[in-house]
Amino acid sequence: MPWKFTLNAPRQGLFASLLIVSFALHTFLLVIATTHQLNENRASQGQLMTSQLVTDSLTELEPANTVSLALLANRYATNPSVASIRILDANKQVLATSGMSQTRQGEVFVRDALQNEKKVGSIEITLIQPSIGEILRTQWLAILVSFLIHGLLWLAYRAIARPSRSEYLARINNESRLKHEIQQLTQALELEKQNTVTLVSQAKQQPKPKAAPIIESINQDQTDHTLALNIQFYDPKQLLNSVNQSVSLPYFKLCQIFLNKSIELCTKHYQLSPSSINVINEFDANGANLTISDQEVNAIDCLLMIGAVFQLLSDVLYKRYREDKRFALQTRSAVSTAVAAMQLDAVQAAQRLTSHLHAKESALHLNNEQLKAISECYQLVAMPNPANVLTRHAFMQNGMNTECAELAQHIRTEILMGKKAKTSIENQTDPQSER
């Protein structure tokens, strides 16, 4: 029995509302069509009755025979559609009246009675104009049929659109998995809470001596060997401009914690020192920037994996916060080398490239050797609608092979679970597991 109650067709309320609107519209159109048909019939009937009454009463108008005219008017008034009849002489004096509903309003038809081209009188016939209630009463069968049809459509939708048992179980499993990830996220936040101050202070201390030489005074040789990762928030509705810092700053700090954990585990997997990753700036409204020298072994693989892992974490965080009606934004990322033709260093090029992306998208701008090195792990497609040198030579990440995808999922799970799976991640860093 619980099975029958829980398996409901999706958006039943919306479909029911549409059926109600459809039924109301159908009834309205039925009333309009019936009213139009009755108006046409009434016009034809009124013209015909006035013509016949003029013909029948013409001999009684000159001279006026009120008795005969009254009998004649009463005979015509027996028609149920007639509200009232008046027969008048040439001077507009009433000679005879009749009708069962003389006080009722309706459409009046008037015709002059002519004898030898001389007006000897006139006929006025008022035909009843039915109300909407009367029209509905006459069309009750059509309205009932329409109601039954809409009711059958409702029952058919519930039967056809109801998910199967396998679909229902898949949805329940997905919800359970998401709740489990949320619980893991909460645990990870609690574990990291005591280290937040230390991590933030260390991250702030790193860029101060390095930001100036990297961004402002970097020489051409250094630029050529720098890879940059830029992560930005996708904010088409400009929500960042509308929230208070008391809301945005904790969110930025949480994103930075995830980014730091991604750097820690990815560099560990690729056997790099965490200090080889330079945090140019931590998360703020403009996102975050990282750099690494391409002279480092597995530098490009590590930087791309950091971006992929953070994108997965950001997606979990976004879903969790949106469920709780809290402020959250989706992210996008790009990895780039310097673009000499546009006089852009690696960081600027990555920032420019990221601005062309939408939510959860990733792109890269690398030289031919670097592209060849990652071609087995990442599926790449050309950037749509390229507008400059940067976008013409850039590619979007359209997927990962099984090995890289499993590694990204594993590191994401490790971060969400905190320190519970520490042993398993260490096994992943075995040199034999490298590509």
C-alpha positions as CSV (number, residue, x, y, z in Angstrom):
1,M,0.0,0.0,0.0
2,P,2.7,2.6,0.7
3,W,4.1,1.9,-2.7
4,K,0.9,3.1,-4.4
5,F,0.9,6.3,-2.3
6,T,4.5,7.3,-2.9
7,L,4.7,6.7,-6.6
8,N,3.0,9.8,-8.0
9,A,3.3,11.2,-11.5
10,P,5.6,14.2,-11.7
11,R,4.1,17.7,-11.4
12,Q,0.5,16.4,-10.8
13,G,-0.5,19.7,-9.4
14,L,0.7,21.6,-12.5
15,F,-1.1,19.2,-14.8
16,A,-4.3,19.5,-12.8
17,S,-4.1,23.2,-13.0
18,L,-3.7,23.0,-16.8
19,L,-6.7,20.7,-17.0
20,I,-8.8,23.1,-14.9
21,V,-7.8,26.0,-17.2
22,S,-8.5,23.9,-20.2
23,F,-12.0,22.9,-18.9
24,A,-12.8,26.5,-18.1
25,L,-11.6,27.7,-21.5
26,H,-13.6,25.0,-23.2
27,T,-16.8,26.0,-21.3
28,F,-16.2,29.6,-22.1
29,L,-15.8,28.9,-25.8
30,L,-18.9,26.7,-25.8
31,V,-20.9,29.6,-24.3
32,I,-19.5,32.1,-26.8
33,A,-20.3,29.8,-29.7
34,T,-23.8,29.0,-28.4
35,T,-24.5,32.8,-27.9
36,H,-23.4,33.6,-31.4
37,Q,-25.6,30.8,-32.9
38,L,-28.6,32.0,-30.8
39,N,-28.1,35.6,-32.0
40,E,-28.1,34.5,-35.6
41,N,-31.2,32.3,-35.1
42,R,-33.0,35.1,-33.2
43,A,-32.3,37.6,-35.9
44,S,-33.7,35.3,-38.6
45,Q,-36.7,34.4,-36.4
46,G,-37.5,38.0,-35.6
47,Q,-37.4,39.1,-39.2
48,L,-39.6,36.2,-40.3
49,M,-42.2,36.7,-37.5
50,T,-42.5,40.4,-38.1
51,S,-43.0,39.8,-41.8
52,Q,-45.7,37.2,-41.1
53,L,-47.5,39.3,-38.5
54,V,-47.6,42.3,-40.8
55,T,-49.1,40.2,-43.5
56,D,-51.7,38.6,-41.2
57,S,-52.7,41.9,-39.5
58,L,-52.7,44.2,-42.6
59,T,-56.4,43.9,-43.3
60,E,-57.3,44.6,-39.6
61,L,-55.3,47.8,-39.3
62,E,-57.4,49.9,-41.7
63,P,-59.9,50.3,-40.2
64,A,-58.5,49.1,-36.8
65,N,-60.1,45.9,-35.4
66,T,-58.6,45.7,-31.9
67,V,-60.3,42.4,-31.1
68,S,-58.9,40.6,-34.1
69,L,-55.5,42.2,-33.6
70,A,-55.4,41.1,-29.9
71,L,-56.3,37.5,-30.9
72,L,-53.7,37.6,-33.6
73,A,-51.0,38.9,-31.2
74,N,-52.0,36.3,-28.6
75,R,-51.5,33.5,-31.1
76,Y,-48.0,34.7,-32.0
77,A,-47.2,35.2,-28.3
78,T,-47.5,31.5,-27.7
79,N,-44.0,31.1,-29.2
80,P,-41.7,30.6,-26.1
81,S,-39.0,32.8,-27.5
82,V,-41.4,35.8,-27.7
83,A,-41.2,38.2,-24.7
84,S,-43.8,40.7,-25.9
85,I,-45.7,41.9,-29.0
86,R,-47.1,45.4,-29.7
87,I,-49.3,46.4,-32.7
88,L,-49.5,50.1,-33.3
89,D,-51.4,52.3,-35.7
90,A,-49.9,54.9,-38.0
91,N,-50.0,57.5,-35.1
92,K,-48.0,55.1,-32.8
93,Q,-51.1,54.4,-30.7
94,V,-51.1,50.9,-29.2
95,L,-53.9,48.8,-30.7
96,A,-53.0,45.4,-29.2
97,T,-50.4,43.9,-26.9
98,S,-49.5,40.4,-25.8
99,G,-46.7,38.3,-24.4
100,M,-45.9,36.0,-21.5
101,S,-42.7,37.9,-20.4
102,Q,-43.4,41.6,-21.3
103,T,-41.1,42.9,-18.5
104,R,-38.2,40.8,-19.8
105,Q,-35.5,42.5,-21.9
106,G,-34.5,41.2,-25.3
107,E,-33.9,42.1,-28.9
108,V,-36.7,44.2,-30.5
109,F,-37.7,43.8,-34.1
110,V,-39.8,46.5,-35.7
111,R,-41.5,46.5,-39.2
112,D,-44.0,49.0,-40.7
113,A,-47.3,47.8,-42.2
114,L,-47.8,49.4,-45.7
115,Q,-51.0,49.3,-47.7
116,N,-50.9,50.9,-51.1
117,E,-47.5,52.4,-50.1
118,K,-49.2,54.1,-47.2
119,K,-48.2,53.3,-43.6
120,V,-51.2,52.1,-41.7
121,G,-49.4,50.8,-38.6
122,S,-46.3,49.0,-37.3
123,I,-45.4,45.8,-35.5
124,E,-42.9,45.4,-32.6
125,I,-41.8,42.0,-31.5
126,T,-39.3,41.5,-28.6
127,L,-37.6,38.1,-28.6
128,I,-36.1,36.8,-25.4
129,Q,-32.3,37.0,-25.1
130,P,-31.2,34.1,-22.9
131,S,-28.8,34.6,-20.0
132,I,-25.6,32.8,-19.5
133,G,-27.2,30.6,-16.9
134,E,-29.9,29.6,-19.4
135,I,-27.3,28.8,-22.0
136,L,-25.4,26.7,-19.5
137,R,-28.6,24.8,-18.7
138,T,-29.2,24.1,-22.4
139,Q,-25.6,22.9,-22.9
140,W,-25.3,20.8,-19.7
141,L,-24.7,17.6,-21.7
142,A,-21.8,19.1,-23.7
143,I,-20.3,20.5,-20.5
144,L,-20.7,17.2,-18.7
145,V,-19.0,15.4,-21.6
146,S,-16.1,17.9,-21.5
147,F,-15.7,17.4,-17.7
148,L,-15.6,13.7,-18.1
149,I,-13.0,13.9,-20.9
150,H,-10.8,16.2,-18.7
151,G,-11.2,13.8,-15.8
152,L,-10.1,10.8,-18.0
153,L,-7.1,12.8,-19.1
154,W,-6.2,13.4,-15.5
155,L,-6.5,9.7,-14.7
156,A,-4.5,8.7,-17.9
157,Y,-1.7,11.1,-17.0
158,R,-1.5,9.6,-13.5
159,A,-1.3,6.2,-15.0
160,I,1.1,6.9,-17.9
161,A,3.5,9.4,-16.2
162,R,3.8,7.6,-13.0
163,P,7.5,6.4,-12.7
164,S,8.3,2.8,-12.7
165,R,9.6,1.0,-9.6
166,S,13.2,1.1,-11.0
167,E,12.9,4.8,-11.7
168,Y,11.5,5.5,-8.3
169,L,14.3,3.4,-6.6
170,A,16.9,5.2,-8.7
171,R,15.6,8.6,-7.5
172,I,15.5,7.4,-3.9
173,N,19.1,6.2,-4.2
174,N,20.2,9.5,-5.8
175,E,18.6,11.4,-2.9
176,S,20.2,9.2,-0.4
177,R,23.6,9.6,-2.0
178,L,23.2,13.4,-2.0
179,K,22.2,13.3,1.7
180,H,25.2,11.2,2.4
181,E,27.5,13.6,0.6
182,I,25.9,16.5,2.5
183,Q,26.6,14.7,5.8
184,Q,30.2,14.1,4.7
185,L,30.5,17.8,3.8
186,T,29.2,18.8,7.2
187,Q,31.7,16.5,8.9
188,A,34.5,17.9,6.8
189,L,33.6,21.4,7.7
190,E,33.6,20.5,11.4
191,L,37.0,18.9,11.0
192,E,38.4,21.9,9.1
193,K,36.9,24.5,11.4
194,Q,39.7,24.4,13.9
195,N,42.3,24.7,11.2
196,T,40.6,27.5,9.2
197,V,42.5,30.4,10.8
198,T,45.8,28.8,10.3
199,L,45.1,27.9,6.6
200,V,43.8,31.3,5.8
201,S,46.8,33.1,7.4
202,Q,49.2,30.9,5.6
203,A,47.5,31.4,2.3
204,K,47.5,35.2,2.8
205,Q,51.2,35.2,3.6
206,Q,52.2,33.3,0.4
207,P,51.1,35.7,-2.3
208,K,52.5,38.9,-0.7
209,P,56.1,38.3,-1.6
210,K,55.3,36.5,-4.8
211,A,52.4,38.4,-6.3
212,A,54.4,41.4,-7.4
213,P,57.2,39.5,-9.3
214,I,54.7,37.1,-10.8
215,I,52.1,39.6,-12.0
216,E,53.8,42.9,-12.4
217,S,57.5,42.3,-12.9
218,I,57.6,38.8,-14.4
219,N,60.1,38.5,-17.2
220,Q,59.5,36.9,-20.5
221,D,61.4,33.6,-19.7
222,Q,59.3,33.1,-16.5
223,T,56.1,33.9,-18.3
224,D,56.8,31.3,-20.9
225,H,57.1,28.6,-18.2
226,T,54.1,29.5,-16.1
227,L,50.8,27.7,-16.1
228,A,47.8,29.5,-14.4
229,L,44.5,28.2,-13.1
230,N,41.7,30.7,-12.7
231,I,38.4,29.8,-11.0
232,Q,35.5,32.2,-11.2
233,F,31.9,32.3,-10.0
234,Y,29.2,32.1,-12.6
235,D,27.0,35.0,-11.6
236,P,24.7,36.1,-14.5
237,K,22.2,37.7,-12.1
238,Q,24.9,39.7,-10.2
239,L,24.0,38.1,-6.9
240,L,27.4,39.0,-5.4
241,N,26.5,42.7,-5.6
242,S,23.3,42.1,-3.6
243,V,24.5,40.0,-0.6
244,N,26.2,41.3,2.5
245,Q,29.8,40.5,3.3
246,S,28.6,38.6,6.3
247,V,27.2,36.1,3.9
248,S,29.7,36.2,1.1
249,L,33.0,36.1,3.1
250,P,32.2,32.8,4.9
251,Y,31.2,31.4,1.6
252,F,34.5,32.5,0.0
253,K,36.4,31.1,3.0
254,L,34.7,27.7,2.6
255,C,35.5,27.7,-1.1
256,Q,39.2,28.4,-0.2
257,I,39.2,25.5,2.2
258,F,38.0,23.2,-0.5
259,L,40.6,24.6,-2.9
260,N,43.4,24.2,-0.4
261,K,42.4,20.5,0.2
262,S,42.3,19.9,-3.5
263,I,45.8,21.3,-3.9
264,E,47.1,19.2,-1.0
265,L,45.7,15.9,-2.3
266,C,46.3,16.5,-6.0
267,T,50.0,17.5,-5.4
268,K,50.3,14.5,-3.2
269,H,49.0,12.2,-5.9
270,Y,51.3,13.6,-8.6
271,Q,54.3,13.7,-6.2
272,L,54.7,17.4,-6.1
273,S,55.3,19.7,-3.2
274,P,52.3,21.9,-2.2
275,S,54.7,24.8,-2.3
276,S,55.1,24.4,-6.0
277,I,51.5,25.7,-6.4
278,N,51.5,29.5,-6.0
279,V,48.2,30.9,-4.7
280,I,48.2,34.3,-6.4
281,N,45.0,35.3,-4.6
282,E,42.5,33.5,-2.5
283,F,38.8,33.4,-3.2
284,D,36.9,36.7,-3.4
285,A,34.2,38.1,-5.7
286,N,36.6,37.7,-8.6
287,G,37.4,34.1,-7.9
288,A,40.9,32.6,-7.2
289,N,44.2,32.2,-9.2
290,L,46.9,29.6,-8.9
291,T,50.1,29.2,-10.9
292,I,52.7,26.5,-11.3
293,S,55.9,26.2,-13.4
294,D,55.5,23.9,-16.4
295,Q,59.0,22.7,-15.6
296,E,57.6,20.7,-12.7
297,V,56.9,17.0,-13.5
298,N,53.2,16.4,-14.0
299,A,52.5,20.1,-13.6
300,I,49.8,20.4,-16.2
301,D,48.1,17.1,-15.0
302,C,48.1,18.3,-11.5
303,L,46.7,21.8,-12.3
304,L,43.9,20.4,-14.4
305,M,43.1,17.8,-11.7
306,I,42.9,20.6,-9.1
307,G,40.4,22.4,-11.3
308,A,38.3,19.2,-11.9
309,V,38.2,18.2,-8.3
310,F,37.2,21.7,-7.2
311,Q,34.4,21.8,-9.8
312,L,33.0,18.6,-8.3
313,L,33.2,20.0,-4.8
314,S,31.6,23.2,-5.9
315,D,28.7,21.3,-7.4
316,V,28.1,19.4,-4.1
317,L,28.3,22.7,-2.2
318,Y,26.0,24.5,-4.6
319,K,23.3,21.7,-4.4
320,R,23.5,21.6,-0.6
321,Y,23.2,25.3,-0.1
322,R,20.4,25.7,-2.6
323,E,18.4,23.0,-0.8
324,D,18.7,25.1,2.4
325,K,17.9,28.4,0.5
326,R,21.3,29.7,1.2
327,F,23.5,31.9,-1.0
328,A,25.6,29.8,-3.4
329,L,27.1,30.2,-6.9
330,Q,28.3,27.7,-9.5
331,T,31.8,28.0,-10.7
332,R,33.8,27.7,-13.9
333,S,37.6,27.4,-14.5
334,A,40.3,27.7,-17.1
335,V,44.0,26.8,-17.3
336,S,46.2,28.8,-19.6
337,T,49.8,29.7,-20.6
338,A,50.9,33.2,-21.5
339,V,49.6,34.7,-24.8
340,A,52.3,36.9,-26.2
341,A,50.2,38.0,-29.2
342,M,47.8,39.6,-26.8
343,Q,50.4,40.7,-24.2
344,L,48.7,38.6,-21.6
345,D,50.6,36.7,-18.9
346,A,49.3,33.3,-17.8
347,V,47.1,34.6,-15.0
348,Q,45.5,37.3,-17.2
349,A,45.0,34.8,-20.1
350,A,43.3,32.3,-17.7
351,Q,41.0,35.0,-16.3
352,R,40.1,36.2,-19.9
353,L,39.4,32.6,-21.0
354,T,37.2,31.8,-17.9
355,S,35.0,34.8,-18.7
356,H,33.9,33.1,-21.9
357,L,32.5,30.0,-20.0
358,H,29.2,29.1,-18.4
359,A,28.5,27.2,-15.1
360,K,30.5,24.0,-14.5
361,E,32.5,24.5,-17.8
362,S,36.3,24.2,-18.0
363,A,38.7,25.3,-20.7
364,L,42.4,25.4,-21.4
365,H,44.9,27.2,-23.6
366,L,48.2,25.2,-23.9
367,N,51.0,24.7,-26.4
368,N,51.0,21.7,-28.7
369,E,53.3,19.6,-26.5
370,Q,51.2,20.1,-23.4
371,L,48.0,19.3,-25.4
372,K,49.6,16.1,-26.6
373,A,50.5,15.1,-23.0
374,I,46.9,15.4,-21.7
375,S,45.1,14.2,-24.9
376,E,44.7,10.7,-23.5
377,C,43.1,11.8,-20.3
378,Y,40.8,14.7,-21.4
379,Q,38.4,14.9,-24.3
380,L,38.7,18.4,-25.9
381,V,36.5,20.4,-28.2
382,A,37.2,23.7,-29.9
383,M,35.8,26.9,-28.3
384,P,32.6,28.0,-30.0
385,N,32.6,31.4,-31.7
386,P,36.3,32.3,-31.2
387,A,36.9,36.1,-31.3
388,N,40.6,36.4,-30.7
389,V,43.9,34.6,-30.6
390,L,43.2,33.2,-27.1
391,T,39.9,31.6,-27.9
392,R,41.0,30.5,-31.4
393,H,43.7,28.3,-29.8
394,A,41.7,27.3,-26.7
395,F,39.7,24.1,-26.1
396,M,36.8,23.2,-23.8
397,Q,37.0,20.1,-21.6
398,N,34.2,17.8,-22.8
399,G,35.0,14.8,-20.6
400,M,37.7,12.6,-19.0
401,N,38.7,9.0,-19.4
402,T,37.7,6.4,-16.8
403,E,41.0,6.5,-14.9
404,C,41.1,10.3,-14.5
405,A,37.4,10.5,-13.7
406,E,37.7,7.9,-11.0
407,L,40.7,9.7,-9.6
408,A,38.8,13.0,-9.4
409,Q,35.8,11.3,-7.8
410,H,38.1,9.6,-5.3
411,I,39.9,12.8,-4.2
412,R,36.5,14.6,-4.0
413,T,35.2,11.8,-1.7
414,E,38.4,12.0,0.4
415,I,37.9,15.7,0.9
416,L,34.2,15.3,1.8
417,M,35.0,12.5,4.2
418,G,37.8,14.4,5.9
419,K,40.5,12.0,7.3
420,K,38.5,8.8,7.2
421,A,39.9,7.6,3.9
422,K,43.5,8.8,4.4
423,T,45.0,5.3,3.8
424,S,43.2,4.8,0.5
425,I,44.4,8.2,-0.9
426,E,48.0,7.3,0.0
427,N,47.7,4.1,-2.0
428,Q,46.7,6.2,-5.0
429,T,49.9,8.1,-4.8
430,D,52.0,5.0,-5.5
431,P,54.2,5.6,-8.5
432,Q,52.9,2.5,-10.2
433,S,49.5,4.0,-10.3
434,E,50.7,7.0,-12.3
435,R,49.7,7.1,-16.0
